[in-house]
Amino acid sequence: MTTLTTRIGVLVLGLALLPAVGRAQNSQTPNSQTPNGNGTRTTGSTAVPADYRLAPGDKLRVEVYKDAQLSQSLQVRPDGKVTLPLIGDIVATDLTPIQLRDRIASSLKEYVTNPVVTVIVVEASPVLVYVMGEVNQPGSIPMRGQMTVLQALAQAGGFREFANTKDIRILRRASANSKTVETIRFNYNEAVKGNLAPLFLSPGDMVVVP
């Protein structure tokens, strides 16, 4: 009887400990960078593809091996740059994390012998397009995968009464830092009739409804 009572006590104790063990396992290395086999690296809750291009608002961790003072947590500023000790401002937008790593390492060679640099995307900023003008809900719209002009207009709540739906314009920059803006014309009336191929938006596009 004593042996049976002891076994029951051990079993009850083991069951009571299971939730604590589960919490401990779930809390391990929440911010580790892990390759997942498809060219994507996961950092914390963020997964970015290997060819991901940095954009304003992205939060980064720059690690310089064996140099805590040069290692920094940074956010890409609206002007597309980040600031690091010794080298100052450096353009980050439109670069992949690997390209930025190489630029930082090259700039540090003047001050550090054979610098080893790692750039990690801690948190990617949401990719946005903008719908302006004669729509019911003008403003920014998050892009989740591919998005057509028709989809963006629908998310903007449709048109106001006097909107010119035959002469919608999509303003597109060649890159985040480019001053060159391409204007693409879009006829909503023809698109809804099926006479036009779907026009897909690019990150940062501005759809203007006159």
C-alpha positions in Angstrom: 0.0 0.0 0.0 2.8 2.3 0.8 4.5 1.7 -2.5 1.2 2.3 -4.4 0.7 5.6 -2.5 4.2 6.7 -3.4 3.7 6.0 -7.1 0.5 7.9 -7.2 2.1 10.9 -5.5 5.0 10.9 -8.1 2.5 10.7 -10.9 0.4 13.6 -9.6 3.6 15.7 -9.1 4.7 14.9 -12.7 1.4 16.1 -14.1 1.6 19.3 -12.1 5.0 20.1 -13.5 4.1 19.6 -17.2 2.7 23.2 -17.8 5.8 24.7 -16.3 8.0 22.6 -18.5 6.0 23.6 -21.6 6.4 27.3 -20.7 10.1 26.9 -20.2 10.4 25.3 -23.7 8.3 28.0 -25.3 10.4 30.8 -23.8 13.7 29.6 -25.1 15.6 31.9 -27.5 12.6 34.0 -28.8 14.9 36.3 -30.8 17.2 33.8 -32.4 17.7 33.9 -36.2 16.8 30.6 -37.8 16.9 29.5 -41.4 13.7 27.7 -42.4 14.8 25.9 -45.5 13.2 28.1 -48.2 15.6 31.1 -48.3 13.7 32.8 -45.5 15.2 33.8 -42.1 13.0 34.1 -39.1 14.0 36.7 -36.4 11.7 36.8 -33.5 8.2 37.1 -35.1 9.6 38.4 -38.4 10.3 36.3 -41.4 11.9 38.0 -44.4 13.1 36.3 -47.7 16.8 36.2 -48.5 16.3 38.9 -51.2 14.3 41.2 -48.9 15.0 44.9 -49.6 15.3 47.2 -46.5 12.8 50.0 -46.2 12.2 53.0 -43.9 10.9 51.9 -40.6 12.7 48.5 -40.6 14.3 47.7 -37.2 17.7 46.1 -37.5 20.4 44.6 -35.2 23.9 45.2 -36.4 26.5 43.0 -34.7 30.2 43.6 -35.0 32.1 40.6 -33.7 33.8 41.2 -30.4 33.0 44.9 -30.4 30.0 45.7 -28.2 30.4 49.5 -28.7 30.0 49.2 -32.5 27.1 46.7 -32.3 23.9 48.6 -32.5 20.1 48.3 -32.6 18.9 50.6 -35.3 15.8 51.7 -37.3 16.0 52.8 -40.9 15.1 56.5 -40.9 12.6 58.1 -43.3 15.5 59.3 -45.4 16.6 55.7 -45.9 19.7 55.9 -43.8 21.1 54.4 -40.5 23.8 55.9 -38.3 26.7 53.9 -36.9 29.6 54.8 -34.7 32.8 55.8 -36.6 31.3 55.6 -40.1 28.3 57.9 -39.5 25.3 57.8 -42.0 25.0 55.0 -44.5 22.2 54.3 -46.9 20.2 51.2 -46.1 17.0 51.3 -48.2 16.8 49.1 -51.3 19.7 47.0 -50.0 19.4 43.4 -48.9 20.7 42.8 -45.3 23.7 41.1 -46.9 24.5 44.1 -49.0 24.2 46.4 -46.1 26.4 44.1 -44.1 29.1 44.2 -46.8 28.9 48.1 -46.9 29.3 48.4 -43.2 32.2 46.0 -43.1 33.9 47.8 -46.0 33.5 51.2 -44.2 34.8 49.8 -40.9 38.0 48.5 -42.4 39.5 51.9 -41.9 39.1 51.5 -38.2 38.9 47.8 -37.5 41.1 45.0 -38.7 39.0 42.4 -40.7 35.6 43.4 -39.2 33.0 40.6 -39.1 29.5 42.1 -39.4 26.1 40.6 -39.2 22.8 42.5 -40.1 19.6 41.0 -38.8 16.1 42.3 -39.6 14.4 42.3 -36.2 11.1 43.8 -37.4 10.1 44.6 -40.9 8.0 47.6 -41.5 4.6 47.0 -43.1 4.6 47.3 -46.9 2.2 50.1 -47.9 0.4 51.6 -50.9 -1.5 54.8 -50.9 -4.9 55.7 -52.4 -5.6 59.4 -52.6 -8.2 61.8 -54.1 -11.9 61.1 -54.8 -12.3 57.9 -52.7 -14.3 57.4 -49.6 -11.4 56.3 -47.4 -8.1 57.9 -48.6 -4.9 56.9 -47.0 -2.4 54.0 -46.7 -3.3 50.4 -47.3 -1.1 47.4 -46.2 0.0 45.1 -49.0 -0.4 41.4 -48.2 1.0 39.7 -51.1 0.2 40.9 -54.6 -2.4 43.6 -54.9 -4.2 45.0 -58.0 -5.4 48.6 -58.5 -9.0 47.3 -58.3 -8.3 45.7 -54.9 -6.7 48.8 -53.5 -9.6 51.0 -54.7 -12.1 48.6 -53.1 -10.2 48.7 -49.8 -10.3 52.5 -50.0 -14.1 52.3 -49.9 -14.9 53.0 -53.5 -15.4 56.4 -55.3 -16.9 59.6 -54.3 -19.7 61.1 -56.5 -17.6 63.2 -58.9 -14.6 60.9 -59.2 -13.0 60.7 -62.7 -12.7 56.9 -62.9 -11.5 57.0 -66.5 -8.2 58.8 -65.7 -6.8 57.3 -62.5 -3.0 57.7 -62.1 -0.5 55.4 -60.4 2.6 57.3 -59.3 5.6 55.0 -58.9 9.2 55.7 -57.9 12.0 53.8 -59.5 13.4 53.2 -56.0 12.9 54.6 -52.5 15.6 57.2 -53.0 14.8 58.0 -56.6 13.4 61.4 -57.6 12.1 60.0 -60.8 8.4 59.3 -60.7 6.7 57.2 -63.4 3.0 57.9 -64.1 0.8 55.0 -65.1 -2.7 55.7 -66.4 -5.6 53.4 -65.4 -9.2 53.4 -66.7 -11.4 51.8 -64.0 -14.4 51.6 -66.3 -12.5 49.4 -68.8 -10.9 47.3 -66.1 -14.2 46.3 -64.5 -15.5 45.3 -68.0 -12.6 42.9 -68.3 -11.0 44.9 -71.2 -7.7 45.4 -69.3 -5.2 43.0 -67.8 -4.9 43.2 -64.0 -2.5 46.0 -63.0 -0.5 45.0 -60.0 0.8 47.6 -57.6 4.4 47.9 -56.3 5.3 48.8 -52.6 5.0 52.6 -52.1 2.8 53.2 -55.2 0.3 56.1 -54.9 -3.0 55.7 -56.6 -4.5 59.1 -57.4 -8.2 59.4 -58.3 -9.0 62.9 -59.7 
